[in-house]
Amino acid sequence: MSIDGCTVKVVDPDRVTAVRERMPDAGDLIDTADVFGLLSDPNRLRLLVALLDGELCVCDLAAVTGQSESAVSHALRLLRAHRIVAARRSGRMAYYRLEDPHVRMLLDLALAHIQHTEAIHPERDGSE
């Protein structure tokens, strides 16, 4: 038996019940996974980090991140559809910003986490 295996079905039934009761419904978990999926792309993440300092237009985001305007526009459409960014129109220009403080908190926490931990990447170097 592996170290992760169990010899019984449930060790702490009260705790299992409590965790099940506070578990979000399936739809909310899918929506949350979608958000993390959007944040998992380095190019989209680069755009979001650029927006930590405030709103920027597509051409400025392209210049900051080194991506084409087309790639930036496509990424922003996805992020906007999931309410991660919002846009403000000024004439023919659209300026993008982070949608709300929750997005900033996610980014700040993730960046703080990687700055004070040394990540082990077995998926990158082939080791287990």
C-alpha positions as CSV (number, residue, x, y, z in Angstrom):
1,M,0.0,0.0,0.0
2,S,1.3,3.5,-0.8
3,I,1.7,6.2,1.8
4,D,-1.3,8.0,0.3
5,G,-3.6,4.9,0.6
6,C,-6.3,4.5,3.2
7,T,-7.2,1.3,5.0
8,V,-10.6,2.5,6.0
9,K,-13.3,4.5,4.0
10,V,-13.6,7.4,6.4
11,V,-11.3,8.3,9.3
12,D,-13.0,11.5,10.6
13,P,-16.7,11.4,9.6
14,D,-17.6,14.7,11.3
15,R,-14.9,16.5,9.5
16,V,-15.8,14.9,6.2
17,T,-19.4,16.0,6.7
18,A,-18.3,19.6,7.5
19,V,-16.1,19.8,4.5
20,R,-18.8,18.4,2.2
21,E,-21.3,21.0,3.6
22,R,-19.0,24.0,2.8
23,M,-17.9,22.6,-0.6
24,P,-19.1,25.0,-3.4
25,D,-21.5,23.5,-6.0
26,A,-20.1,21.9,-9.1
27,G,-20.9,25.0,-11.3
28,D,-18.9,27.3,-9.0
29,L,-16.0,24.9,-9.0
30,I,-16.0,24.8,-12.8
31,D,-16.1,28.6,-13.0
32,T,-13.2,28.9,-10.5
33,A,-11.2,26.3,-12.4
34,D,-11.8,28.4,-15.6
35,V,-10.4,31.5,-13.9
36,F,-7.3,29.6,-12.8
37,G,-7.0,28.2,-16.3
38,L,-7.0,31.7,-17.8
39,L,-4.4,32.7,-15.2
40,S,-2.2,29.7,-16.1
41,D,-1.2,31.1,-19.5
42,P,2.1,33.1,-19.2
43,N,1.1,35.6,-21.9
44,R,-2.3,36.3,-20.3
45,L,-0.6,36.5,-16.9
46,R,1.9,39.0,-18.4
47,L,-1.0,41.2,-19.4
48,L,-2.6,41.0,-16.0
49,V,0.7,41.9,-14.3
50,A,1.0,44.9,-16.6
51,L,-2.5,46.0,-15.5
52,L,-1.5,46.0,-11.8
53,D,-0.2,49.6,-12.3
54,G,-3.5,50.7,-13.8
55,E,-5.4,50.8,-17.1
56,L,-3.6,50.5,-20.4
57,C,-4.8,50.4,-24.1
58,V,-4.2,47.4,-26.3
59,C,-1.2,49.0,-28.1
60,D,0.5,49.9,-24.8
61,L,-0.2,46.4,-23.5
62,A,1.4,44.9,-26.7
63,A,4.4,47.1,-26.2
64,V,4.8,46.2,-22.5
65,T,4.4,42.5,-23.0
66,G,6.1,42.0,-26.4
67,Q,3.0,40.5,-27.9
68,S,1.2,41.4,-31.1
69,E,-1.8,43.7,-30.8
70,S,-3.9,40.8,-32.3
71,A,-2.7,38.4,-29.6
72,V,-3.3,41.0,-26.9
73,S,-6.8,41.7,-28.2
74,H,-7.7,38.0,-28.3
75,A,-6.4,37.4,-24.7
76,L,-8.3,40.5,-23.5
77,R,-11.5,39.2,-25.0
78,L,-11.1,35.9,-23.1
79,L,-10.2,37.7,-19.8
80,R,-13.1,40.2,-20.3
81,A,-15.6,37.3,-20.9
82,H,-14.7,35.9,-17.6
83,R,-14.8,39.3,-15.8
84,I,-11.1,39.3,-15.0
85,V,-10.6,42.6,-16.9
86,A,-13.0,45.4,-17.8
87,A,-12.8,48.0,-20.5
88,R,-13.4,51.7,-20.7
89,R,-14.0,53.4,-24.1
90,S,-12.5,56.8,-24.9
91,G,-13.3,57.7,-28.5
92,R,-11.9,54.9,-30.6
93,M,-9.6,53.6,-27.9
94,A,-10.4,51.0,-25.3
95,Y,-8.5,51.0,-22.0
96,Y,-8.4,47.8,-20.0
97,R,-8.1,47.4,-16.2
98,L,-8.4,44.6,-13.7
99,E,-12.1,44.0,-13.1
100,D,-12.0,44.1,-9.3
101,P,-9.9,43.9,-6.1
102,H,-10.3,40.1,-6.1
103,V,-8.2,39.7,-9.3
104,R,-5.5,42.0,-7.8
105,M,-5.5,39.8,-4.6
106,L,-5.1,36.6,-6.7
107,L,-2.2,38.1,-8.6
108,D,-0.5,39.7,-5.6
109,L,-0.8,36.4,-3.6
110,A,0.5,34.3,-6.5
111,L,3.5,36.6,-7.1
112,A,4.3,36.8,-3.4
113,H,4.2,33.0,-3.2
114,I,6.7,32.5,-6.0
115,Q,9.0,35.2,-4.6
116,H,9.4,33.5,-1.3
117,T,9.4,29.8,-2.3
118,E,11.6,27.7,-4.5
119,A,9.4,25.8,-6.9
120,I,10.2,22.2,-7.8
121,H,9.1,21.5,-11.4
122,P,9.2,17.8,-12.0
123,E,7.0,18.3,-15.1
124,R,9.7,20.5,-16.6
125,D,12.8,18.5,-16.0
126,G,11.4,15.0,-16.2
127,S,12.2,13.9,-12.7
128,E,9.6,12.7,-10.2
